[in-house]
């Protein structure tokens, strides 16, 4: 391989590297990157954000693109969930509700459901060391989520999809 071909190949490899990405996906929405969000109430202390108090998730605010995938990994020593907060339950579409938001009829946040941001999701109880299902970033917008077990801790985060 000559030097020009080597540097051309190296440039392609480097261009494929994306900050905050842990890998690539294919299919299911155009093939973006997979963002891993650590779930850890002990290490991710509460912090203010434009959406209200966040905590328990790192990063607390995920910046993603349509076609990307989000996966939640429990790095804590006990179970947590990652559950979307229904827009109708928020006082302002981009503010965490002050009351526990997971009481809708037919909603079971401790059971896994959904796999798209716009359709809503719950990881169900993610045990220590385990990961959630993949959640597809299918539509631009701001999506708030929290742990259905420790919402008041506060254990909350946001995904901003562009």
C-alpha positions as CSV (number, residue, x, y, z in Angstrom):
1,X,0.0,0.0,0.0
2,X,1.4,3.4,-0.9
3,X,1.4,6.3,1.4
4,X,-1.5,8.1,-0.3
5,X,-3.7,5.1,0.0
6,X,-2.7,4.5,3.6
7,X,-3.5,8.1,4.7
8,X,-6.8,8.0,2.7
9,X,-7.8,4.9,4.6
10,X,-6.7,6.3,7.9
11,X,-8.7,9.5,7.3
12,X,-11.9,7.4,6.7
13,X,-11.3,5.4,9.9
14,X,-10.8,8.6,11.9
15,X,-13.8,10.3,10.3
16,X,-16.0,7.4,11.5
17,X,-15.0,8.0,15.2
18,X,-17.7,10.1,16.9
19,X,-17.4,11.5,20.5
20,X,-19.7,9.9,23.0
21,X,-20.4,7.0,20.7
22,X,-19.7,3.4,21.7
23,X,-20.3,1.8,18.4
24,X,-22.3,1.9,15.2
25,X,-25.7,0.4,14.4
26,X,-27.0,-0.6,11.0
27,X,-30.6,-0.6,9.8
28,X,-33.6,0.4,11.9
29,X,-33.5,4.2,11.2
30,X,-30.6,5.0,9.0
31,X,-27.7,3.6,11.1
32,X,-26.5,6.2,13.5
33,X,-24.3,5.7,16.6
34,X,-25.2,4.0,19.9
35,X,-25.1,6.2,23.0
36,X,-24.7,4.4,26.3
37,X,-26.2,6.1,29.3
38,X,-24.9,4.9,32.7
39,X,-27.5,4.4,35.3
40,X,-26.0,5.0,38.7
41,X,-27.8,6.8,41.5
42,X,-24.7,6.6,43.8
43,X,-22.2,8.2,41.4
44,X,-24.4,10.5,39.4
45,X,-25.3,13.2,41.9
46,X,-28.2,15.7,41.4
47,X,-27.4,18.7,39.3
48,X,-29.5,21.6,37.9
49,X,-30.4,21.6,34.2
50,X,-32.7,23.6,31.9
51,X,-35.3,20.8,32.5
52,X,-35.1,20.8,36.3
53,X,-33.0,18.6,38.6
54,X,-31.2,15.7,36.9
55,X,-29.4,12.8,38.6
56,X,-28.7,9.1,38.4
57,X,-27.9,9.1,34.7
58,X,-24.6,9.9,33.0
59,X,-24.7,11.8,30.8
60,X,-27.8,13.4,32.2
61,X,-28.5,15.1,28.9
62,X,-27.9,13.1,25.8
63,X,-27.4,14.9,22.5
64,X,-28.4,12.5,19.7
65,X,-29.4,12.5,16.0
66,X,-32.4,10.8,14.3
67,X,-31.2,7.3,13.5
68,X,-29.0,7.0,16.6
69,X,-29.8,4.4,19.3
70,X,-29.8,4.9,23.1
71,X,-29.0,2.0,25.5
72,X,-29.0,2.3,29.3
73,X,-26.4,0.4,31.3
74,X,-26.9,-0.1,35.1
75,X,-23.5,0.4,36.7
76,X,-25.0,0.6,40.2
77,X,-25.4,-2.3,42.7
78,X,-29.3,-2.3,42.6
79,X,-32.1,-2.2,40.1
80,X,-33.3,0.9,38.2
81,X,-35.5,1.8,35.3
82,X,-35.2,4.2,32.4
83,X,-38.8,5.2,31.6
84,X,-40.0,8.0,29.3
85,X,-42.1,10.7,30.9
86,X,-45.4,11.2,29.0
87,X,-45.6,14.7,27.7
88,X,-49.2,15.1,29.0
89,X,-47.8,14.7,32.6
90,X,-45.3,17.5,32.4
91,X,-46.2,21.0,33.4
92,X,-44.3,22.3,30.4
93,X,-43.1,19.9,27.7
94,X,-39.5,20.4,28.7
95,X,-39.8,20.5,32.5
96,X,-39.6,17.5,34.8
97,X,-43.0,17.1,36.6
98,X,-42.8,17.7,40.3
99,X,-45.2,14.8,41.0
100,X,-44.4,11.1,40.2
101,X,-45.2,10.9,36.5
102,X,-45.6,7.1,36.0
103,X,-49.2,6.5,37.2
104,X,-51.0,6.4,33.8
105,X,-53.6,3.5,33.4
106,X,-52.1,0.7,31.4
107,X,-48.6,1.9,32.1
108,X,-46.2,-0.6,33.7
109,X,-42.8,1.0,34.1
110,X,-41.3,-2.0,35.9
111,X,-41.8,-4.1,32.7
112,X,-39.9,-3.5,29.5
113,X,-41.9,-1.9,26.8
114,X,-41.3,0.3,23.7
115,X,-38.2,0.9,21.6
116,X,-38.6,4.3,20.1
117,X,-38.3,7.8,21.7
118,X,-41.5,9.1,20.1
119,X,-43.5,6.1,21.1
120,X,-42.3,6.0,24.7
121,X,-40.4,3.3,26.4
122,X,-39.5,1.7,29.7
123,X,-36.4,-0.5,30.2
124,X,-38.2,-2.3,33.0
125,X,-36.1,-3.2,36.0
126,X,-32.5,-3.2,34.8
127,X,-30.5,-5.2,37.3
128,X,-27.0,-4.3,38.3
129,X,-24.5,-4.9,35.5
130,X,-27.3,-5.3,32.8
131,X,-28.4,-3.2,29.9
132,X,-31.7,-2.1,28.5
133,X,-33.2,-2.7,25.1
134,X,-32.1,-0.4,22.3
135,X,-34.2,2.7,22.0
136,X,-34.3,4.2,18.5
137,X,-34.1,8.0,18.1
138,X,-36.9,8.1,15.6
139,X,-38.0,11.7,15.7
140,X,-36.4,15.1,16.6
141,X,-37.5,16.6,19.9
142,X,-36.8,16.7,23.6
143,X,-37.6,13.5,25.5
144,X,-37.6,13.5,29.3
145,X,-37.1,10.2,31.3
146,X,-36.6,9.0,34.8
147,X,-36.2,6.0,37.0
148,X,-39.7,4.8,38.0
149,X,-38.3,3.4,41.3
150,X,-36.2,6.5,42.3
151,X,-37.8,9.4,40.5
152,X,-37.9,11.6,43.6
153,X,-34.1,11.1,44.3
154,X,-34.1,12.9,41.7
155,X,-33.2,10.3,39.1
156,X,-34.0,12.0,35.8
157,X,-32.5,12.8,32.4
158,X,-33.2,14.1,29.0
159,X,-32.5,13.2,25.4
160,X,-32.3,16.0,22.9
161,X,-32.7,14.6,19.4
162,X,-31.9,16.6,16.2
